[in-house]
Amino acid sequence: MVLEVTSPRAPCATFRGWMGITGWVKTFTDAAMPGAYLRVVAPGTVSAGDEIVVSHRPDHEVTVAAMFRSLTIDTD
């Protein structure tokens, strides 16, 4: 299976409601450590314990966390 990172994961109202914790979205945003949404490039099977190999990493310094911060708390 081959996956590609497409964007940072941001909290939504549905997930906030499911968590049921007051201030959870602010806590999540302030931590600025989101996961990532992925796109399936080549389908396959993944099982617990399978090795994960990063086959390509862009040569720029833009990370999912940096992108999340620029979209949420550090918009300058």
Secondary structure, DSSP 8 states (H G I E B T S, - for coil): -EEEEEEE----HHHHHHHT-TTHHHHHHHHT---EEEEEEE-----TT---------SS---HHHHHHHHHT---
